[in-house]
Amino acid sequence: MGEFLEPGNVMTKAPEGETLWRAPVRFDTAAGTSPSLKIDVLPGKASFQLKFQYGDHWTTKEFRY
């Protein structure tokens, strides 16, 4: 978990530095509810996925390299 993330607080100040990716996001309804922001990194052969869930909303984004 990043140093700037605090359990129960999703409105913390973002870390300084270059923005690597910025785009609109669409959340879907999750089957379960997460009590705090949950971020999973799923590695692939030439890519990885970031999965985000907060409450009953989730989204995923695949990055290729």
N, CA, C, O and CB atoms as a CASP TS submission, in Angstrom:
PFRMAT TS
TARGET T0000
AUTHOR 0000-0000-0000
METHOD Language model
MODEL 1
PARENT N/A
ATOM      1  N   MET     1       0.848  -1.173   0.000  1.00  0.00           N
ATOM      2  CA  MET     1       0.000   0.000   0.000  1.00  0.00           C
ATOM      3  C   MET     1       0.895   1.238   0.000  1.00  0.00           C
ATOM      4  O   MET     1       1.913   1.286   0.690  1.00  0.00           O
ATOM      5  CB  MET     1      -0.965  -0.003   1.223  1.00  0.00           C
ATOM      6  N   GLY     2       0.499   2.225  -0.777  1.00  0.00           N
ATOM      7  CA  GLY     2       1.287   3.444  -0.859  1.00  0.00           C
ATOM      8  C   GLY     2       1.350   4.191   0.454  1.00  0.00           C
ATOM      9  O   GLY     2       0.418   4.128   1.256  1.00  0.00           O
ATOM     10  N   GLU     3       2.446   4.900   0.677  1.00  0.00           N
ATOM     11  CA  GLU     3       2.627   5.646   1.930  1.00  0.00           C
ATOM     12  C   GLU     3       1.557   6.707   2.121  1.00  0.00           C
ATOM     13  O   GLU     3       1.215   7.048   3.253  1.00  0.00           O
ATOM     14  CB  GLU     3       3.999   6.298   1.960  1.00  0.00           C
ATOM     15  N   PHE     4       1.018   7.238   1.006  1.00  0.00           N
ATOM     16  CA  PHE     4       0.063   8.333   1.108  1.00  0.00           C
ATOM     17  C   PHE     4      -1.356   7.854   1.399  1.00  0.00           C
ATOM     18  O   PHE     4      -2.221   8.673   1.709  1.00  0.00           O
ATOM     19  CB  PHE     4       0.074   9.135  -0.163  1.00  0.00           C
ATOM     20  N   LEU     5      -1.621   6.539   1.307  1.00  0.00           N
ATOM     21  CA  LEU     5      -2.956   6.026   1.577  1.00  0.00           C
ATOM     22  C   LEU     5      -3.145   5.798   3.067  1.00  0.00           C
ATOM     23  O   LEU     5      -2.251   5.296   3.749  1.00  0.00           O
ATOM     24  CB  LEU     5      -3.201   4.728   0.804  1.00  0.00           C
ATOM     25  N   GLU     6      -4.301   6.166   3.558  1.00  0.00           N
ATOM     26  CA  GLU     6      -4.627   5.990   4.965  1.00  0.00           C
ATOM     27  C   GLU     6      -5.929   5.203   5.048  1.00  0.00           C
ATOM     28  O   GLU     6      -6.910   5.594   4.417  1.00  0.00           O
ATOM     29  CB  GLU     6      -4.744   7.366   5.702  1.00  0.00           C
ATOM     30  N   PRO     7      -5.974   4.109   5.803  1.00  0.00           N
ATOM     31  CA  PRO     7      -7.219   3.334   5.907  1.00  0.00           C
ATOM     32  C   PRO     7      -8.395   4.218   6.290  1.00  0.00           C
ATOM     33  O   PRO     7      -8.323   4.999   7.239  1.00  0.00           O
ATOM     34  CB  PRO     7      -7.063   2.208   6.931  1.00  0.00           C
ATOM     35  N   GLY     8      -9.486   4.081   5.530  1.00  0.00           N
ATOM     36  CA  GLY     8     -10.685   4.845   5.827  1.00  0.00           C
ATOM     37  C   GLY     8     -10.705   6.254   5.273  1.00  0.00           C
ATOM     38  O   GLY     8     -11.702   6.955   5.443  1.00  0.00           O
ATOM     39  N   ASN     9      -9.633   6.703   4.611  1.00  0.00           N
ATOM     40  CA  ASN     9      -9.570   8.059   4.092  1.00  0.00           C
ATOM     41  C   ASN     9      -9.126   8.030   2.634  1.00  0.00           C
ATOM     42  O   ASN     9      -7.944   7.837   2.348  1.00  0.00           O
ATOM     43  CB  ASN     9      -8.614   8.927   4.938  1.00  0.00           C
ATOM     44  N   VAL    10     -10.079   8.223   1.704  1.00  0.00           N
ATOM     45  CA  VAL    10      -9.723   8.208   0.284  1.00  0.00           C
ATOM     46  C   VAL    10      -9.446   9.606  -0.255  1.00  0.00           C
ATOM     47  O   VAL    10      -9.162   9.761  -1.443  1.00  0.00           O
ATOM     48  CB  VAL    10     -10.831   7.560  -0.524  1.00  0.00           C
ATOM     49  N   MET    11      -9.522  10.610   0.584  1.00  0.00           N
ATOM     50  CA  MET    11      -9.322  11.984   0.123  1.00  0.00           C
ATOM     51  C   MET    11      -7.982  12.555   0.593  1.00  0.00           C
ATOM     52  O   MET    11      -7.881  13.753   0.860  1.00  0.00           O
ATOM     53  CB  MET    11     -10.463  12.870   0.612  1.00  0.00           C
ATOM     54  N   THR    12      -6.966  11.716   0.694  1.00  0.00           N
ATOM     55  CA  THR    12      -5.655  12.215   1.116  1.00  0.00           C
ATOM     56  C   THR    12      -4.988  12.961  -0.037  1.00  0.00           C
ATOM     57  O   THR    12      -5.391  12.817  -1.191  1.00  0.00           O
ATOM     58  CB  THR    12      -4.753  11.050   1.602  1.00  0.00           C
ATOM     59  N   LYS    13      -3.989  13.741   0.270  1.00  0.00           N
ATOM     60  CA  LYS    13      -3.240  14.480  -0.739  1.00  0.00           C
ATOM     61  C   LYS    13      -2.472  13.485  -1.613  1.00  0.00           C
ATOM     62  O   LYS    13      -1.820  12.576  -1.097  1.00  0.00           O
ATOM     63  CB  LYS    13      -2.270  15.509  -0.075  1.00  0.00           C
ATOM     64  N   ALA    14      -2.549  13.657  -2.924  1.00  0.00           N
ATOM     65  CA  ALA    14      -1.834  12.774  -3.854  1.00  0.00           C
ATOM     66  C   ALA    14      -0.336  13.034  -3.760  1.00  0.00           C
ATOM     67  O   ALA    14       0.085  14.160  -3.494  1.00  0.00           O
ATOM     68  CB  ALA    14      -2.331  12.983  -5.311  1.00  0.00           C
ATOM     69  N   PRO    15       0.471  11.996  -3.977  1.00  0.00           N
ATOM     70  CA  PRO    15       1.916  12.198  -3.921  1.00  0.00           C
ATOM     71  C   PRO    15       2.387  13.092  -5.069  1.00  0.00           C
ATOM     72  O   PRO    15       1.753  13.146  -6.123  1.00  0.00           O
ATOM     73  CB  PRO    15       2.646  10.848  -3.965  1.00  0.00           C
ATOM     74  N   GLU    16       3.488  13.780  -4.857  1.00  0.00           N
ATOM     75  CA  GLU    16       4.045  14.650  -5.893  1.00  0.00           C
ATOM     76  C   GLU    16       4.772  13.802  -6.923  1.00  0.00           C
ATOM     77  O   GLU    16       5.176  12.674  -6.638  1.00  0.00           O
ATOM     78  CB  GLU    16       5.003  15.707  -5.280  1.00  0.00           C
ATOM     79  N   GLY    17       4.935  14.345  -8.116  1.00  0.00           N
ATOM     80  CA  GLY    17       5.654  13.646  -9.176  1.00  0.00           C
ATOM     81  C   GLY    17       4.859  13.644 -10.467  1.00  0.00           C
ATOM     82  O   GLY    17       3.762  14.198 -10.540  1.00  0.00           O
ATOM     83  N   GLU    18       5.422  13.018 -11.475  1.00  0.00           N
ATOM     84  CA  GLU    18       4.822  12.968 -12.808  1.00  0.00           C
ATOM     85  C   GLU    18       3.587  12.066 -12.824  1.00  0.00           C
ATOM     86  O   GLU    18       3.606  10.979 -12.247  1.00  0.00           O
ATOM     87  CB  GLU    18       5.849  12.474 -13.835  1.00  0.00           C
ATOM     88  N   THR    19       2.519  12.510 -13.480  1.00  0.00           N
ATOM     89  CA  THR    19       1.326  11.683 -13.670  1.00  0.00           C
ATOM     90  C   THR    19       1.601  10.719 -14.811  1.00  0.00           C
ATOM     91  O   THR    19       1.973  11.146 -15.904  1.00  0.00           O
ATOM     92  CB  THR    19       0.056  12.559 -13.965  1.00  0.00           C
ATOM     93  N   LEU    20       1.426   9.431 -14.576  1.00  0.00           N
ATOM     94  CA  LEU    20       1.721   8.431 -15.595  1.00  0.00           C
ATOM     95  C   LEU    20       0.517   8.062 -16.438  1.00  0.00           C
ATOM     96  O   LEU    20       0.677   7.626 -17.578  1.00  0.00           O
ATOM     97  CB  LEU    20       2.267   7.202 -14.954  1.00  0.00           C
ATOM     98  N   TRP    21      -0.689   8.227 -15.902  1.00  0.00           N
ATOM     99  CA  TRP    21      -1.899   7.881 -16.652  1.00  0.00           C
ATOM    100  C   TRP    21      -3.066   8.687 -16.118  1.00  0.00           C
ATOM    101  O   TRP    21      -3.244   8.825 -14.908  1.00  0.00           O
ATOM    102  CB  TRP    21      -2.200   6.362 -16.561  1.00  0.00           C
ATOM    103  N   ARG    22      -3.858   9.216 -17.036  1.00  0.00           N
ATOM    104  CA  ARG    22      -5.045   9.976 -16.650  1.00  0.00           C
ATOM    105  C   ARG    22      -6.109   9.717 -17.705  1.00  0.00           C
ATOM    106  O   ARG    22      -5.854   9.867 -18.900  1.00  0.00           O
ATOM    107  CB  ARG    22      -4.735  11.516 -16.512  1.00  0.00           C
ATOM    108  N   ALA    23      -7.296   9.330 -17.268  1.00  0.00           N
ATOM    109  CA  ALA    23      -8.398   9.037 -18.185  1.00  0.00           C
ATOM    110  C   ALA    23      -9.702   9.004 -17.402  1.00  0.00           C
ATOM    111  O   ALA    23      -9.688   8.846 -16.182  1.00  0.00           O
ATOM    112  CB  ALA    23      -8.168   7.689 -18.928  1.00  0.00           C
ATOM    113  N   PRO    24     -10.836   9.153 -18.095  1.00  0.00           N
ATOM    114  CA  PRO    24     -12.124   8.992 -17.419  1.00  0.00           C
ATOM    115  C   PRO    24     -12.257   7.565 -16.891  1.00  0.00           C
ATOM    116  O   PRO    24     -11.648   6.643 -17.433  1.00  0.00           O
ATOM    117  CB  PRO    24     -13.297   9.328 -18.379  1.00  0.00           C
ATOM    118  N   VAL    25     -13.040   7.382 -15.848  1.00  0.00           N
ATOM    119  CA  VAL    25     -13.206   6.053 -15.266  1.00  0.00           C
ATOM    120  C   VAL    25     -14.695   5.748 -15.133  1.00  0.00           C
ATOM    121  O   VAL    25     -15.505   6.638 -14.871  1.00  0.00           O
ATOM    122  CB  VAL    25     -12.495   5.956 -13.882  1.00  0.00           C
ATOM    123  N   ARG    26     -15.039   4.486 -15.317  1.00  0.00           N
ATOM    124  CA  ARG    26     -16.420   4.030 -15.163  1.00  0.00           C
ATOM    125  C   ARG    26     -16.424   2.911 -14.142  1.00  0.00           C
ATOM    126  O   ARG    26     -15.689   1.936 -14.301  1.00  0.00           O
ATOM    127  CB  ARG    26     -17.031   3.556 -16.527  1.00  0.00           C
ATOM    128  N   PHE    27     -17.232   3.022 -13.097  1.00  0.00           N
ATOM    129  CA  PHE    27     -17.313   2.015 -12.058  1.00  0.00           C
ATOM    130  C   PHE    27     -18.539   1.136 -12.272  1.00  0.00           C
ATOM    131  O   PHE    27     -19.590   1.614 -12.698  1.00  0.00           O
ATOM    132  CB  PHE    27     -17.355   2.671 -10.673  1.00  0.00           C
ATOM    133  N   ASP    28     -18.395  -0.142 -11.975  1.00  0.00           N
ATOM    134  CA  ASP    28     -19.499  -1.091 -12.000  1.00  0.00           C
ATOM    135  C   ASP    28     -19.876  -1.428 -10.564  1.00  0.00           C
ATOM    136  O   ASP    28     -19.124  -1.144  -9.632  1.00  0.00           O
ATOM    137  CB  ASP    28     -19.122  -2.378 -12.799  1.00  0.00           C
ATOM    138  N   THR    29     -21.043  -2.033 -10.395  1.00  0.00           N
ATOM    139  CA  THR    29     -21.479  -2.446  -9.062  1.00  0.00           C
ATOM    140  C   THR    29     -20.837  -3.780  -8.707  1.00  0.00           C
ATOM    141  O   THR    29     -20.917  -4.736  -9.479  1.00  0.00           O
ATOM    142  CB  THR    29     -23.026  -2.548  -8.990  1.00  0.00           C
ATOM    143  N   ALA    30     -20.211  -3.845  -7.563  1.00  0.00           N
ATOM    144  CA  ALA    30     -19.531  -5.063  -7.104  1.00  0.00           C
ATOM    145  C   ALA    30     -20.520  -5.978  -6.392  1.00  0.00           C
ATOM    146  O   ALA    30     -21.549  -5.528  -5.888  1.00  0.00           O
ATOM    147  CB  ALA    30     -18.349  -4.714  -6.163  1.00  0.00           C
ATOM    148  N   ALA    31     -20.195  -7.269  -6.357  1.00  0.00           N
ATOM    149  CA  ALA    31     -21.041  -8.245  -5.665  1.00  0.00           C
ATOM    150  C   ALA    31     -21.001  -8.026  -4.158  1.00  0.00           C
ATOM    151  O   ALA    31     -22.019  -8.154  -3.479  1.00  0.00           O
ATOM    152  CB  ALA    31     -20.599  -9.678  -6.001  1.00  0.00           C
ATOM    153  N   GLY    32     -19.814  -7.693  -3.635  1.00  0.00           N
ATOM    154  CA  GLY    32     -19.655  -7.459  -2.199  1.00  0.00           C
ATOM    155  C   GLY    32     -19.306  -6.015  -1.928  1.00  0.00           C
ATOM    156  O   GLY    32     -19.173  -5.215  -2.854  1.00  0.00           O
ATOM    157  N   THR    33     -19.158  -5.682  -0.668  1.00  0.00           N
ATOM    158  CA  THR    33     -18.819  -4.324  -0.262  1.00  0.00           C
ATOM    159  C   THR    33     -17.475  -4.320   0.435  1.00  0.00           C
ATOM    160  O   THR    33     -17.217  -5.152   1.305  1.00  0.00           O
ATOM    161  CB  THR    33     -19.904  -3.735   0.655  1.00  0.00           C
ATOM    162  N   SER    34     -16.614  -3.379   0.052  1.00  0.00           N
ATOM    163  CA  SER    34     -15.312  -3.208   0.684  1.00  0.00           C
ATOM    164  C   SER    34     -15.390  -2.042   1.665  1.00  0.00           C
ATOM    165  O   SER    34     -15.842  -0.962   1.285  1.00  0.00           O
ATOM    166  CB  SER    34     -14.199  -2.969  -0.380  1.00  0.00           C
ATOM    167  N   PRO    35     -14.959  -2.227   2.929  1.00  0.00           N
ATOM    168  CA  PRO    35     -15.063  -1.149   3.906  1.00  0.00           C
ATOM    169  C   PRO    35     -14.059  -0.015   3.673  1.00  0.00           C
ATOM    170  O   PRO    35     -14.208   1.069   4.237  1.00  0.00           O
ATOM    171  CB  PRO    35     -14.872  -1.707   5.286  1.00  0.00           C
ATOM    172  N   SER    36     -13.036  -0.263   2.842  1.00  0.00           N
ATOM    173  CA  SER    36     -12.050   0.769   2.533  1.00  0.00           C
ATOM    174  C   SER    36     -11.552   0.550   1.106  1.00  0.00           C
ATOM    175  O   SER    36     -11.849  -0.476   0.494  1.00  0.00           O
ATOM    176  CB  SER    36     -10.863   0.744   3.554  1.00  0.00           C
ATOM    177  N   LEU    37     -10.807   1.495   0.583  1.00  0.00           N
ATOM    178  CA  LEU    37     -10.269   1.392  -0.768  1.00  0.00           C
ATOM    179  C   LEU    37      -9.392   0.150  -0.871  1.00  0.00           C
ATOM    180  O   LEU    37      -8.494  -0.050  -0.052  1.00  0.00           O
ATOM    181  CB  LEU    37      -9.465   2.662  -1.142  1.00  0.00           C
ATOM    182  N   LYS    38      -9.650  -0.682  -1.874  1.00  0.00           N
ATOM    183  CA  LYS    38      -8.882  -1.908  -2.091  1.00  0.00           C
ATOM    184  C   LYS    38      -8.284  -1.830  -3.492  1.00  0.00           C
ATOM    185  O   LYS    38      -9.007  -1.606  -4.462  1.00  0.00           O
ATOM    186  CB  LYS    38      -9.780  -3.198  -1.920  1.00  0.00           C
ATOM    187  N   ILE    39      -6.971  -2.013  -3.604  1.00  0.00           N
ATOM    188  CA  ILE    39      -6.279  -1.984  -4.888  1.00  0.00           C
ATOM    189  C   ILE    39      -5.512  -3.286  -5.043  1.00  0.00           C
ATOM    190  O   ILE    39      -4.688  -3.631  -4.196  1.00  0.00           O
ATOM    191  CB  ILE    39      -5.322  -0.751  -4.994  1.00  0.00           C
ATOM    192  N   ASP    40      -5.780  -4.014  -6.129  1.00  0.00           N
ATOM    193  CA  ASP    40      -5.066  -5.257  -6.429  1.00  0.00           C
ATOM    194  C   ASP    40      -4.280  -5.069  -7.713  1.00  0.00           C
ATOM    195  O   ASP    40      -4.757  -4.422  -8.646  1.00  0.00           O
ATOM    196  CB  ASP    40      -6.048  -6.460  -6.552  1.00  0.00           C
ATOM    197  N   VAL    41      -3.075  -5.632  -7.769  1.00  0.00           N
ATOM    198  CA  VAL    41      -2.250  -5.631  -8.968  1.00  0.00           C
ATOM    199  C   VAL    41      -2.132  -7.078  -9.427  1.00  0.00           C
ATOM    200  O   VAL    41      -1.652  -7.938  -8.688  1.00  0.00           O
ATOM    201  CB  VAL    41      -0.832  -4.986  -8.705  1.00  0.00           C
ATOM    202  N   LEU    42      -2.579  -7.342 -10.666  1.00  0.00           N
ATOM    203  CA  LEU    42      -2.552  -8.690 -11.212  1.00  0.00           C
ATOM    204  C   LEU    42      -1.593  -8.725 -12.397  1.00  0.00           C
ATOM    205  O   LEU    42      -1.904  -8.177 -13.455  1.00  0.00           O
ATOM    206  CB  LEU    42      -3.975  -9.150 -11.634  1.00  0.00           C
ATOM    207  N   PRO    43      -0.418  -9.368 -12.238  1.00  0.00           N
ATOM    208  CA  PRO    43       0.567  -9.387 -13.322  1.00  0.00           C
ATOM    209  C   PRO    43       0.166 -10.348 -14.439  1.00  0.00           C
ATOM    210  O   PRO    43      -0.481 -11.367 -14.197  1.00  0.00           O
ATOM    211  CB  PRO    43       1.938  -9.773 -12.778  1.00  0.00           C
ATOM    212  N   GLY    44       0.561 -10.005 -15.663  1.00  0.00           N
ATOM    213  CA  GLY    44       0.370 -10.857 -16.835  1.00  0.00           C
ATOM    214  C   GLY    44       1.695 -11.017 -17.552  1.00  0.00           C
ATOM    215  O   GLY    44       2.728 -10.571 -17.052  1.00  0.00           O
ATOM    216  N   LYS    45       1.679 -11.659 -18.737  1.00  0.00           N
ATOM    217  CA  LYS    45       2.926 -11.878 -19.486  1.00  0.00           C
ATOM    218  C   LYS    45       3.519 -10.578 -20.010  1.00  0.00           C
ATOM    219  O   LYS    45       4.712 -10.330 -19.838  1.00  0.00           O
ATOM    220  CB  LYS    45       2.680 -12.827 -20.649  1.00  0.00           C
ATOM    221  N   ALA    46       2.709  -9.751 -20.641  1.00  0.00           N
ATOM    222  CA  ALA    46       3.188  -8.474 -21.172  1.00  0.00           C
ATOM    223  C   ALA    46       2.286  -7.334 -20.708  1.00  0.00           C
ATOM    224  O   ALA    46       2.169  -6.309 -21.380  1.00  0.00           O
ATOM    225  CB  ALA    46       3.251  -8.515 -22.713  1.00  0.00           C
ATOM    226  N   SER    47       1.654  -7.522 -19.559  1.00  0.00           N
ATOM    227  CA  SER    47       0.737  -6.510 -19.051  1.00  0.00           C
ATOM    228  C   SER    47       0.509  -6.726 -17.556  1.00  0.00           C
ATOM    229  O   SER    47       0.983  -7.699 -16.970  1.00  0.00           O
ATOM    230  CB  SER    47      -0.607  -6.549 -19.821  1.00  0.00           C
ATOM    231  N   PHE    48      -0.218  -5.807 -16.969  1.00  0.00           N
ATOM    232  CA  PHE    48      -0.704  -6.002 -15.603  1.00  0.00           C
ATOM    233  C   PHE    48      -2.039  -5.288 -15.493  1.00  0.00           C
ATOM    234  O   PHE    48      -2.316  -4.357 -16.249  1.00  0.00           O
ATOM    235  CB  PHE    48       0.322  -5.467 -14.532  1.00  0.00           C
ATOM    236  N   GLN    49      -2.859  -5.718 -14.561  1.00  0.00           N
ATOM    237  CA  GLN    49      -4.154  -5.096 -14.322  1.00  0.00           C
ATOM    238  C   GLN    49      -4.173  -4.478 -12.935  1.00  0.00           C
ATOM    239  O   GLN    49      -3.668  -5.054 -11.971  1.00  0.00           O
ATOM    240  CB  GLN    49      -5.296  -6.121 -14.478  1.00  0.00           C
ATOM    241  N   LEU    50      -4.760  -3.303 -12.853  1.00  0.00           N
ATOM    242  CA  LEU    50      -5.047  -2.678 -11.567  1.00  0.00           C
ATOM    243  C   LEU    50      -6.541  -2.814 -11.344  1.00  0.00           C
ATOM    244  O   LEU    50      -7.341  -2.418 -12.192  1.00  0.00           O
ATOM    245  CB  LEU    50      -4.585  -1.167 -11.525  1.00  0.00           C
ATOM    246  N   LYS    51      -6.915  -3.373 -10.207  1.00  0.00           N
ATOM    247  CA  LYS    51      -8.325  -3.513  -9.853  1.00  0.00           C
ATOM    248  C   LYS    51      -8.581  -2.659  -8.622  1.00  0.00           C
ATOM    249  O   LYS    51      -7.881  -2.777  -7.617  1.00  0.00           O
ATOM    250  CB  LYS    51      -8.710  -5.013  -9.594  1.00  0.00           C
ATOM    251  N   PHE    52      -9.586  -1.801  -8.706  1.00  0.00           N
ATOM    252  CA  PHE    52      -9.945  -0.898  -7.619  1.00  0.00           C
ATOM    253  C   PHE    52     -11.349  -1.228  -7.136  1.00  0.00           C
ATOM    254  O   PHE    52     -12.245  -1.450  -7.950  1.00  0.00           O
ATOM    255  CB  PHE    52      -9.853   0.582  -8.070  1.00  0.00           C
ATOM    256  N   GLN    53     -11.549  -1.262  -5.834  1.00  0.00           N
ATOM    257  CA  GLN    53     -12.892  -1.384  -5.279  1.00  0.00           C
ATOM    258  C   GLN    53     -12.999  -0.459  -4.081  1.00  0.00           C
ATOM    259  O   GLN    53     -12.116  -0.410  -3.225  1.00  0.00           O
ATOM    260  CB  GLN    53     -13.213  -2.855  -4.879  1.00  0.00           C
ATOM    261  N   TYR    54     -14.114   0.278  -4.044  1.00  0.00           N
ATOM    262  CA  TYR    54     -14.429   1.124  -2.895  1.00  0.00           C
ATOM    263  C   TYR    54     -15.916   0.990  -2.635  1.00  0.00           C
ATOM    264  O   TYR    54     -16.727   1.291  -3.511  1.00  0.00           O
ATOM    265  CB  TYR    54     -14.022   2.626  -3.141  1.00  0.00           C
ATOM    266  N   GLY    55     -16.283   0.545  -1.454  1.00  0.00           N
ATOM    267  CA  GLY    55     -17.691   0.298  -1.161  1.00  0.00           C
ATOM    268  C   GLY    55     -18.211  -0.802  -2.064  1.00  0.00           C
ATOM    269  O   GLY    55     -17.632  -1.887  -2.122  1.00  0.00           O
ATOM    270  N   ASP    56     -19.303  -0.528  -2.772  1.00  0.00           N
ATOM    271  CA  ASP    56     -19.844  -1.539  -3.681  1.00  0.00           C
ATOM    272  C   ASP    56     -19.588  -1.180  -5.145  1.00  0.00           C
ATOM    273  O   ASP    56     -20.329  -1.610  -6.029  1.00  0.00           O
ATOM    274  CB  ASP    56     -21.342  -1.709  -3.445  1.00  0.00           C
ATOM    275  N   HIS    57     -18.544  -0.397  -5.400  1.00  0.00           N
ATOM    276  CA  HIS    57     -18.164  -0.014  -6.756  1.00  0.00           C
ATOM    277  C   HIS    57     -16.763  -0.522  -7.068  1.00  0.00           C
ATOM    278  O   HIS    57     -15.886  -0.494  -6.204  1.00  0.00           O
ATOM    279  CB  HIS    57     -18.234   1.518  -6.932  1.00  0.00           C
ATOM    280  N   TRP    58     -16.544  -0.989  -8.300  1.00  0.00           N
ATOM    281  CA  TRP    58     -15.227  -1.490  -8.689  1.00  0.00           C
ATOM    282  C   TRP    58     -14.963  -1.167 -10.157  1.00  0.00           C
ATOM    283  O   TRP    58     -15.892  -0.923 -10.926  1.00  0.00           O
ATOM    284  CB  TRP    58     -15.123  -3.015  -8.442  1.00  0.00           C
ATOM    285  N   THR    59     -13.697  -1.170 -10.530  1.00  0.00           N
ATOM    286  CA  THR    59     -13.265  -1.022 -11.910  1.00  0.00           C
ATOM    287  C   THR    59     -11.896  -1.663 -12.062  1.00  0.00           C
ATOM    288  O   THR    59     -11.200  -1.890 -11.073  1.00  0.00           O
ATOM    289  CB  THR    59     -13.232   0.471 -12.333  1.00  0.00           C
ATOM    290  N   THR    60     -11.516  -1.948 -13.271  1.00  0.00           N
ATOM    291  CA  THR    60     -10.205  -2.524 -13.562  1.00  0.00           C
ATOM    292  C   THR    60      -9.633  -1.858 -14.805  1.00  0.00           C
ATOM    293  O   THR    60     -10.382  -1.441 -15.688  1.00  0.00           O
ATOM    294  CB  THR    60     -10.299  -4.064 -13.757  1.00  0.00           C
ATOM    295  N   LYS    61      -8.323  -1.757 -14.875  1.00  0.00           N
ATOM    296  CA  LYS    61      -7.638  -1.161 -16.012  1.00  0.00           C
ATOM    297  C   LYS    61      -6.422  -2.003 -16.324  1.00  0.00           C
ATOM    298  O   LYS    61      -5.628  -2.312 -15.436  1.00  0.00           O
ATOM    299  CB  LYS    61      -7.240   0.315 -15.732  1.00  0.00           C
ATOM    300  N   GLU    62      -6.273  -2.378 -17.589  1.00  0.00           N
ATOM    301  CA  GLU    62      -5.105  -3.171 -18.010  1.00  0.00           C
ATOM    302  C   GLU    62      -4.069  -2.247 -18.642  1.00  0.00           C
ATOM    303  O   GLU    62      -4.406  -1.378 -19.446  1.00  0.00           O
ATOM    304  CB  GLU    62      -5.521  -4.298 -19.015  1.00  0.00           C
ATOM    305  N   PHE    63      -2.812  -2.444 -18.273  1.00  0.00           N
ATOM    306  CA  PHE    63      -1.688  -1.695 -18.828  1.00  0.00           C
ATOM    307  C   PHE    63      -0.771  -2.689 -19.527  1.00  0.00           C
ATOM    308  O   PHE    63      -0.412  -3.716 -18.952  1.00  0.00           O
ATOM    309  CB  PHE    63      -0.920  -0.894 -17.713  1.00  0.00           C
ATOM    310  N   ARG    64      -0.392  -2.389 -20.757  1.00  0.00           N
ATOM    311  CA  ARG    64       0.529  -3.255 -21.516  1.00  0.00           C
ATOM    312  C   ARG    64       1.914  -2.605 -21.578  1.00  0.00           C
ATOM    313  O   ARG    64       2.052  -1.382 -21.631  1.00  0.00           O
ATOM    314  CB  ARG    64      -0.015  -3.519 -22.963  1.00  0.00           C
ATOM    315  N   TYR    65       2.935  -3.473 -21.568  1.00  0.00           N
ATOM    316  CA  TYR    65       4.299  -2.967 -21.688  1.00  0.00           C
ATOM    317  C   TYR    65       5.098  -3.822 -22.622  1.00  0.00           C
ATOM    318  O   TYR    65       6.276  -3.552 -22.851  1.00  0.00           O
ATOM    319  CB  TYR    65       4.977  -2.903 -20.337  1.00  0.00           C
TER
END
